[in-house]
Amino acid sequence: MNTLQVKDYLLTLQQNIVATLEQLDGGCFHTDSWERPEGGGGITRVIEGGQLFERGGVNFSHVMGKSLPPSASAHRPELAGRGFEAMGVSLVLHPRNPYIPTVHMNVRMFVAKPVAGESAKNAGTSQGGHEDATQPIFWFGGGMDLTPYYGHEADAVHFHQTCKDALDPFGARYYSDFKAWCDRYFFLKHRQEPRGVGGIFFDDFSELGFDGSFALMQAVGNAFLPAYTPIVARRRELAYGARERDWQAYRRGRYVEFNLVFDRGTLFGLQSGGRTESILMSLPPVVNWRYDYHPEPGTPEARLYSDFLCERDWLGRQAASE
């Protein structure tokens, strides 16, 4: 298990993504390096007030701690209390033009450290369905999802096809499994609606061994730019006005609700004593809420609900010509 190799990949991924986004925007990302008193640190790369991106952040973090926070051990209770090492790249981009979707991508690795003081005689054993406490346990996670304000089938199909192409070399089932996981995860239960048109999501992943699981994580990270930048190029010159910006600000409220109530990455960062500014850079800069608002039937805003914020097999049929 070579964690330095993972760290090198993540730092290179961050740099490559930022360089491409700076070319698209024409502006520069601010670099903010930070250290965490409990161990580790990170590099936050943020753009605000750009020509293309109203706010965007591409974060690298590598942190350590004495005990896994509840958000990280909720699905692996047998690991509660272990020390941990976590590293990853996480990004959220909020474009200025309402016709360009907001996008999120994350790739990460966790290591649960061996329990101190455990007898070496138990090494290599697992009892009662629990992991061997004398051994480090690793897993990978990540994914990407698209949150449009005005739906375009061609964009959703392209995004999902790129995700599928990245995963297919590892097994035919991974795209469908990870798409379904994404649909379940990025769902606002209190609203009974998905956050967007989905994508892929996976966590606690180690079934391909270290090398294979790491390779899958890299494939997801490397697929981000091919999945998103063609959509930006297709939509960035579309004209918009106050109506579209107002709708964008309203729908951004859903993004805030999900990130602060449900998102495991946000909860992990806050519970583990992470850097608050870097964690909350994912929130949009302009947002509003209205009481019991519903768009008028037949409008493009209403079509977002009827045709896009619903469970769909985006690759099951050809996209409409747009």
N, C-alpha and C positions, 0 to 999 in steps of 0.2 A: 504494500500500500504506500504509494509515493504521493504524499500530500503536497510536496514542493512542485511536482509536475502539474497538479491541479491548479495551484496558485499561479504558476507561470502562465498557464492557459487563460485563466480568468483575467489577469492583468492585460494580456495581449488582446483579448476579446473587448475589454473596456476601451482600450486605446483605438482599436479599429473601428468600433461603432461610433465613438466620439468624433473621430476624424471624418467619417462619412457624413455624419449629421451636421458638422460644421460646414462642410462643402454645400450641403443642401440649404442650410439657413443663411450662410454668409456671415454669421457671427461666431463668437468664440464662447466655449464653455469655461466657466470659472472653475478652478481647481482648488479643493479644500481638503488637505490631508489632516487626519485626526488620529489621536490615540485614545484608547479606552483604559481607564485605571485598573479594571479587573483583568486586563490582558488583551493585546491585539489592537487593531485599529482599522483604518480604511482610507479610501480616497473617494471623495464625493466630487463629481463633475456635474455642474449645473449651468443651464442657460435660462435666462429670464428676459422677457421683453424682446425676443428675437423677431426677425421678419417672418419666419415660418413657425417657430415654436414659441408660444406664449410662455410656457414653462416646460422644461425638460430636465431630467436627471438621469445619469448613468453612474451607478454607485458600485464600488468594490468594497467589500468588507472581509476581514479575517479576524475573528474574535475567539477568545477562549474564556472558559469559566469553570467554577468548581462544581456547579450543579445545573443540569438541564432545566430550563424554565418550563412551566406547565404546558405552554403551547407546543413545545418540541417533543414532550413525552406523552402527550394526551393519547396518541395512538400506539405508543410503545410503553405502557406503564411499568414494565419490567426494567426499564432503563432509568426510571426516576431516581435522582440522587447521584447519578454518574457525572463526572466532569465531562466537558465537551470542547470540541473545536469545530468552528463553523466558518465557511468561506463561500462567497458567491458574488455574482454580478446581478444587480437588479436595476431595471430601468422603467420609467414611465414618461411618456411624451404627450403633452397637451398642445396640439397645434392651434394656431390662431384661427385659421379658416374652418368654419363648422362643417364643411364638406370633407375634411380630412379626419379620419377617426383618431381617437385617443388609442394608444397602444401600451401594453405592459409586457415585459419579458423578464424572466428570472431563471438563472441556473445556479445551483448551489450543491455543496457537499457538507455533510455532517459526520463527525466522528464522536461517538460516545466512548469515553475513556474507560479503561478497566477500573473496577472498584478497588480502592487501596486496601491492602491488608488481607485480601482474599488468599486462601491457601493455594499454593501452586499445584497441589495434588488434584485440584478440580479442573486444571487446565485441559482444554479440549473436550470438555463434557458440557452437556446441556440437560438440565433436569426440570421436569414439570412444565415443559413447554417454554422455559425461559432461556434467554441468551446466556452463554458462559460469561460470568462476571469477571473472569480473569483476562478476557480478550477484548481488544477494541472492536467496536461495531461501527461500520460505515454505511452510509446510504447517500444516494444522490436524489435531487429533485429539480423541478423547474417547469418551464412551459412558457407559452405566450398566448395572449388573447386580445381581441380587437373590439373596441367599443365605439361604433359609429353614432353620429347624431342624425345623419341622413343616410338611409340604407342604399347600398348599391350591390346587387348580386355579384357582379363581376369581381368586386373587391373581396367579398366573403369567400367566394370560390377560390380565388388566387391564394388568399391567406391559408385556407385549409389545405389546398393542394400542395403548397410549399411545405407545410408541416408534415403531411403524409409522405412526400418524397424524402424528407429527412429521416423519417422513422422506418420506412419500408425495408432498408437493408438489414435491419436488426430483427425483423419478424413482421409478418403481415398483420398480426393482431394489434400491434402497438398503437397505430393511429386511432383505430376505432375505440380501443380501451381508454386511451388518454383523452380523446375527444369527449367521450361520455363522462370521464372524471372531471374534465373542465366544465362541462355543462352543469354537473352537480355542484361543483365547488363555487363557481362564480355565479351564484344564484342568491338574490336578495329574498330571504324567506319572508320577511315582514312585508315585502311588496308583492311577493309571488310573481317575480319576473327575473329573467337573466340579466346580467350586467351588460351584455352585448351579444355578439354573434359567436363568441367562444373562440376556440382554438384547441390547444392541448395543455394538459396539466398532469404531472406525475410527482410522486413523493415516496419516501421510504423505499427507494429502488436500489436493489443490489443483486437481482436475480441473474445477471449476466457476469457475475464476478466483478472484481475491481476494474480490470482493463476494459471489459465489455460495457459495463455500466458507465464508466467514465467516457468511453467513446460515444455512447448514446447521448449523454449530456452535452458533449461537444457538438454533436450533430444538431441538436436543438439550438444551442447558442449560435452556431454558424448559419443557421437558417433564418435568423431574425431579419437581417438586412435584405435578403432576397424576398422575404415575405412582405415587408412593409414599404420599402422605398418605391417600388413601382406604383403602389397605391397613392403615395404622396405625389409622385410625378403626374399621375392621372387626374388628381383633384385640386392641386394647389392653385391653378389659375381660374377656378370657378368663382364667379362673382357672388358676393353675399352682402347682406345689409343688416339693419337692426333686428329684423324679425329672426333671422337665422342665428345671430349672436345671442339673442334672448333665449331661444330654444336650447342652444348649446349650454348656456349657463344653468338653465333649469335641469337639463339631463346630467350635467356634471354633479349635481347634488346627489344623484344615485351613486356615483363613483366615490364620493366622500363617505356616504353611508356604509358602503361595502368595506372600504379600507379601514374605517374606524370601528366597525362592529364585528366583522367576520374574518378579515384577512389574517392568516396565520403568520405571515412574514412581519406585518406591522406589530402584531401582538408579541412575537418573539423578540423583536428589537426593543420594544418598550419594557417587556418583562425581564430581559437580560441586561438592562442598564445601557442599552445602545445610545447612540448619539441622536437626540430627538430631531434636530434640524435635518439630518440625513434621512431619517425614517419618514418624516412627514413631508419631504420634498415631493412625494407622489401626489399630494393634493393639488387640485387646480387653483389658479390664482384668482379667478372670477367665477362665482357660483351663486345661485339663488334658489330659494324654495318658494312654492305657492301652495296654498291650502286646496286640496282635493281638485287639482287641475287635470283636465283632460283635453287633448287637442281636438279640433273640429274634425268630424268624420270626412274622409275623402282628401285630406291634406297630406303633404309629404311627411309631416310630423306624426300624423295618425298611422301612416303606413309603416313607420318604424316599429310600432307596437304590433301591428297585425301581421307583417311579413318578415320581420327580422328578430324581434325579441320573443322568439319561440323556438322550440327544439326542432332543428332541421338537419337533414342529411345534405350538406352543402355540395357534396361531390356526387350525389345521386342523380343529378340532372344537369344539363348544360345551363350556364348562366345566361341570363337575358342579355341581348346585345345592347350595349350602352355607349 
